[in-house]
Amino acid sequence: MKSKIVLFFTIIVCFLMQSTVLHLISIGSITPNLLLILCVSMGLMRGRKSGLWTGFFCGLLVDLFYGSVFGFYALIYMYIGYLSGYAHRIYYDDDVKVPMFLTAIADLLYNLSVYGLQFLLRGRLGLGTYLYRIIIPEMFYTVFITLIVYRIFRYINYHYMNITRKESESIWVLK
């Protein structure tokens, strides 16, 4: 129960920072996607189920306040959290390269799905412009912020959340 409450407050703080403070450090109106970093981090550190629920609630907050179609961002963030949870058993938590790589892939998929479902279906065919002006700069900026923020999420996960592993979740136990 304690870990769910801590995760809930982490989602709320990240959403508030995403919508207020991070606009102060935007470069060319490009801001890093802190909620995406949270979904990838929780999926990596806690598994597919936790990544799925983290992504769902992050996307639900974005849908409630900024979305035009309800459930669109919840579905995207949910898939990102779930898919990043597949690497839960094979990564080392001290290594920051895996979260950076997964954040880059997740940000690319996130922006391509937003482009495909919100711009392409409306007849706006400028994928090259959208790719070079929005997707690639946001991807690099989000990966750079992952260097800093991932360590904070790792600290929160290991000091405030219950991380007791069951024996069945271990990769060393044969099933």
Secondary structure, 3 states (H helix, E strand, C coil): CHHHHHHHHHHHHHHHHHHCHHHHHCECCECCCHHHHHHHHHHHHHCHHHHHHHHHHHHHHHHHHCCCCCCHHHHHHHHHHHHHHHHCCCCCCCCCHHHHHHHHHHHHHHHHHHHHHHHHHHCCCCHHHHHHHHHHHHHHHHHHHHHHHHHHHHHHHHHHCCCCCCHHHCCCCCC
